[in-house]
Amino acid sequence: MRILTDIPDDDIEKLDALAAKGKRSRAAAIRDAVKLYLVHNTDNKDWIARGAGLWKHRTDIGDAVEYQRAMREDRRPYEDI
């Protein structure tokens, strides 16, 4: 969809410089900016569901609880405090 919007000249100059630096068009830079704005300003929490269990099939990581216990084994027990 096409839209018409007013953007100050100094912002257009900065936008054009950033777009040129990335070898992209002004329109592509604006599309990315709108997408980023929407990501940061919505209450959508589906990223949690997408990330949940992401590493569950990895075998090179090990058990997190075992790691924590190993890191803490040199500490004084809570009963002694």
N, C-alpha and C positions, 0 to 999 in steps of 0.2 A: 504494500500500500504506500502510496506517496503522500507526503504531508508538506505543508508550508509553515515555516516557523521563522521568527526573527531572532537572529543571534548577533550580538555585538561584533563589530569589525575586529576588535583586538582578539576576541575569542576565536573568530574565524582564522585569523593569521596564525595563532597558536595551534589550532586544530590542523590547518594545512601543513604546518611545519612538522608536527608529529606524524601525520599521515605520510608525508614525503619521506621522513626518516625511516618509517617502516615499509616504504614502497607500496603504499596502499592508497586507495581513493579516499576522498573526504567522506563519501557516503558509507564506505566500509567502517571508517573510524566512528562515525555517528551511530551506526548499527551496533557496534561493539559497546559503545558508551551507554546506549539505551539498555542493552542486555545486562550489562554490569549494574546499572542503576536498579533494574527490576530484581536482580538477584539479591542485592543488598537491602532492598526496601520492601520485601514481601515477607509474610509470616509463614511461608512454606517451609516445613521442616522435613521434607522428603529426603534430604541429603542424609539424614540419620538412618533412615531405612535402607538407603542405597549402600551406606558404609557398614551397616551392621553385619558382622560375620565375614567381612571381606578377606580376612586372613585365616579363617578357620581351617582351611585345608593345607596351610603351610606347615611343613615338617621341620624347617630349619630354624624356627623361632623358639620352640620349647614352651613349657608351661609358665605362664606369668606368675602364678602363685608360688611355684617352686623357686622362681628367680627372686621374688621378693623375700622369701624366707632365707635364701642363701645370702642375700645382701644384708639382712638384719641379724644373722645368727651371732655376730660378734657383739651385739648390743646387750646391755643388761636387761634381764627379764623384768617385766612390769611388776611382778610380785615384790621385787627388791626395792622398788622406788617408794 
